[in-house]
Amino acid sequence: MMTPSVALLLGALEGLTEFLPVSSTGHLILASHWLGLKGEAVKTFEVVIQAGAMIAVIGLYRHSVVAMVRGLFGKDRAGYRLLGLLLRSFLPAAICGIATHRWIKEWLFKPSAVAFALALGGFLMIWVDSRGHRKNRAAATSLESVTPRQAWLIGFAQCFSLWPGVSRAMATVVAGILGGLSPKAAAEYSFLLALPTLGAACVFDWVIGGASLWQDIGGLSILCGFAAAAIVAVFAIKSFVYSIARWGLSVFGWYRLGLALLVLRLSA
């Protein structure tokens, strides 16, 4: 059984890192490894508590969420268009995730694999900043400006985030910036894309491992992890929008490189 205090710690870690380009899954894998937590139930827990982070997005971007719901009933054209774009971005990773789910959990949920992905993503973000993409004055600055081409680009980039350590936020935000979005627009689109992506992942893992999760982790611990992820994610989202506009991606890139070196050192 996972104690509620450990679940709170992992939930807070999930909420803090889910929407930052540093890989929440990678951090949870590393934390679980160092805490001596093992087994399929732990891996399922690391995915399912992402539902808590989804609640934060729904609360902070409720106007966009309501617009998309209204769009389904033909009452909001802009909301319907945004929903269509998000579905385009969601499909590639959904198909790829179903095809590679078991292989990823067997081979990539390891500290060495996470460290490699962290380093690779760190170098990419530093390169993007060095090229001046985030300061592109011609970049689209709002969600209404996202095009179908940009949505597909972000969707295919999100497939790489199935590798723990790459980071869904890193893949989608970098793809958005390279595709012509401003950092703020890319970040907000990434937040909303988390809803179908994380929702599908949570349901998929719950269906496969929900029984063992409930038995081995316990209801109270699951609830603690869920609540901690939701609360901390609210502050993480607000901080990321501010920091990416002010400091860009390099600060997160250097953090990833430092963490990758630490992981390799401690795992040696």
C-alpha positions in Angstrom: 0.0 0.0 0.0 1.2 3.5 -0.8 0.8 5.8 2.1 -1.3 9.0 1.7 1.8 11.2 2.5 3.7 9.6 -0.4 0.7 9.9 -2.6 0.5 13.6 -1.8 4.1 14.1 -2.6 3.7 12.3 -6.0 0.5 14.2 -6.7 2.1 17.5 -6.0 5.0 16.6 -8.2 2.6 15.7 -11.0 0.7 18.9 -10.7 3.9 20.9 -10.7 5.5 19.3 -13.7 2.5 18.3 -15.9 2.3 21.6 -17.7 6.0 22.6 -17.5 8.3 21.3 -20.3 10.2 19.0 -18.0 8.2 15.8 -18.2 5.8 14.9 -15.3 5.9 11.2 -16.1 9.7 11.3 -16.1 9.8 13.0 -12.7 7.2 10.5 -11.3 9.2 7.5 -12.6 12.4 8.9 -11.0 10.7 9.7 -7.7 9.0 6.3 -7.6 12.4 4.6 -8.3 14.2 6.5 -5.6 11.3 5.9 -3.1 11.5 2.2 -3.9 8.0 2.0 -5.3 7.6 -0.8 -7.9 4.9 -2.7 -9.8 2.2 -2.1 -12.3 -0.1 -0.4 -9.8 2.5 2.3 -9.3 2.8 2.9 -13.0 -0.9 3.1 -13.3 -1.1 5.5 -10.4 1.5 7.8 -12.1 -0.8 8.1 -15.1 -4.2 8.2 -13.4 -3.4 11.1 -11.1 -3.0 13.2 -14.3 -6.8 13.6 -14.0 -6.2 16.0 -11.2 -4.1 18.2 -13.4 -7.0 18.2 -16.0 -9.3 19.7 -13.4 -6.9 22.7 -13.1 -7.1 23.3 -16.8 -10.9 23.0 -16.9 -11.1 25.6 -14.0 -8.6 28.1 -15.4 -9.8 27.8 -19.1 -13.5 27.2 -18.4 -14.6 29.8 -20.9 -12.8 27.9 -23.7 -14.2 24.6 -22.4 -17.7 25.9 -22.3 -17.3 27.4 -25.8 -16.3 23.9 -27.1 -19.3 22.3 -25.4 -21.6 24.9 -26.9 -20.0 24.3 -30.2 -21.0 20.7 -30.1 -24.6 21.9 -30.1 -24.1 24.4 -32.9 -24.2 27.4 -30.6 -20.6 28.6 -30.8 -18.7 28.5 -34.1 -15.3 29.5 -32.6 -15.7 26.8 -29.9 -16.6 24.2 -32.5 -13.5 25.2 -34.6 -11.2 25.0 -31.5 -12.6 21.5 -30.6 -11.9 20.3 -34.2 -8.3 21.6 -34.0 -7.7 19.8 -30.7 -9.1 16.6 -32.0 -6.7 16.8 -35.0 -3.8 17.3 -32.5 -5.1 14.4 -30.3 -5.5 11.7 -33.0 -1.8 11.0 -33.8 -0.7 10.4 -30.2 -3.9 8.4 -29.5 -3.2 6.0 -32.3 0.5 5.8 -31.5 -0.1 5.4 -27.8 -2.5 2.4 -28.3 0.0 0.7 -30.6 3.0 1.2 -28.3 1.5 1.2 -24.8 2.9 -2.1 -23.5 6.3 -1.7 -25.2 6.7 1.8 -23.7 5.9 0.7 -20.2 8.3 -2.3 -20.5 11.3 -0.5 -21.9 11.0 3.2 -21.4 9.8 3.5 -17.8 13.5 3.4 -16.6 15.8 6.1 -15.2 18.3 5.8 -18.0 15.7 6.2 -20.7 14.2 9.1 -18.9 17.6 10.8 -18.6 18.3 10.5 -22.3 14.9 12.0 -23.2 15.4 14.8 -20.7 18.8 15.7 -22.2 17.5 15.6 -25.8 14.6 17.8 -25.0 16.8 20.2 -23.1 19.1 20.7 -26.1 16.1 21.2 -28.3 14.6 24.0 -26.2 17.9 25.8 -25.9 18.3 25.6 -29.6 14.8 27.0 -30.2 15.6 30.0 -28.0 19.0 30.6 -29.6 17.3 30.8 -33.0 15.0 33.5 -31.8 11.7 31.7 -32.6 10.0 32.8 -29.5 10.6 36.5 -30.4 9.0 36.2 -33.8 6.8 39.3 -34.1 4.7 37.7 -36.9 3.7 34.8 -34.7 0.0 34.1 -34.1 -0.8 35.3 -30.6 -4.2 33.7 -29.9 -6.0 30.4 -29.9 -8.3 31.7 -32.7 -5.2 32.1 -34.9 -4.2 28.4 -34.8 -4.5 26.8 -38.2 -5.3 23.1 -39.1 -1.7 22.7 -40.4 -0.3 23.9 -37.0 -2.8 21.6 -35.2 -1.5 18.5 -37.1 2.1 19.6 -36.6 1.5 19.8 -32.8 -0.3 16.5 -32.9 2.5 14.6 -34.6 5.0 16.2 -32.2 3.0 15.0 -29.3 3.7 11.4 -30.3 7.3 11.8 -29.1 6.0 12.7 -25.6 4.9 9.1 -25.2 8.6 8.5 -24.3 8.8 9.4 -20.6 11.2 12.3 -20.2 10.4 14.0 -23.5 7.4 15.9 -22.0 4.1 16.5 -23.6 4.3 20.2 -22.8 7.8 20.4 -24.3 6.8 18.6 -27.5 3.6 20.6 -28.1 4.9 24.0 -27.1 8.1 23.7 -29.1 6.1 22.4 -32.1 3.7 25.3 -31.7 6.5 27.9 -31.6 8.3 26.4 -34.6 5.0 26.3 -36.4 4.4 30.0 -36.0 2.6 30.5 -32.7 3.7 32.9 -30.0 4.9 31.2 -26.7 1.7 32.2 -24.9 -0.6 30.8 -27.6 1.5 27.6 -27.9 1.3 27.2 -24.1 -2.4 27.8 -23.9 -3.1 25.4 -26.8 -0.9 22.8 -25.0 -3.0 23.2 -21.8 -6.3 22.6 -23.7 -4.8 19.7 -25.6 -4.1 18.0 -22.3 -7.8 17.5 -21.8 -8.4 14.8 -24.5 -4.8 13.5 -24.3 -4.6 13.0 -20.5 -8.3 12.0 -20.3 -7.8 9.2 -22.8 -4.5 8.1 -21.0 -6.2 8.0 -17.6 -9.3 6.0 -18.9 -7.1 3.6 -20.8 -4.8 2.9 -17.8 -7.7 2.7 -15.4 -9.5 0.1 -17.6 -6.3 -2.0 -17.8 -4.9 -1.6 -14.3 -7.7 -0.1 -12.2 -8.4 -3.2 -10.2 -4.7 -3.6 -9.1 -4.4 0.1 -8.5 -7.3 0.2 -6.1 -6.1 -3.0 -4.3 -2.4 -2.1 -4.1 -2.5 1.7 -3.7 -5.7 2.3 -1.8 -8.6 4.7 -2.3 -7.4 7.3 0.2 -3.9 7.5 -1.5 -5.5 7.8 -4.9 -7.7 10.6 -3.7 -4.7 12.4 -2.0 -2.6 12.2 -5.2 -5.5 13.4 -7.3 -6.2 16.4 -5.0 -2.6 17.4 -4.7 -2.1 17.3 -8.5 -5.2 19.5 -9.1 -4.2 22.2 -6.6 -0.5 22.5 -7.5 -1.3 22.4 -11.2 -3.2 25.7 -10.9 -0.1 27.6 -9.7 2.1 25.8 -12.2 0.0 26.8 -15.2 -0.1 30.5 -14.2 3.6 30.5 -13.5 4.5 28.9 -16.9 2.6 31.4 -19.0 4.5 34.2 -17.2 7.9 32.6 -17.3 7.9 31.4 -20.9 7.0 35.0 -22.1 9.7 36.5 -19.9 12.5 34.0 -20.0 11.7 31.7 -22.8 12.5 27.9 -22.9 16.2 27.9 -22.1 15.8 28.0 -18.4 13.8 24.8 -18.6 16.3 23.4 -21.1 19.2 23.9 -18.7 17.2 22.4 -15.8 16.5 19.3 -17.9 20.2 18.9 -18.7 21.2 19.2 -15.1 18.5 16.7 -14.0 19.6 14.3 -16.7 23.2 14.4 -15.5 22.0 13.9 -11.9 19.9 10.9 -12.9 22.8 9.2 -14.8 25.1 9.8 -11.8 22.8 8.4 -9.2 21.8 5.5 -11.5 25.4 4.5 -12.2 
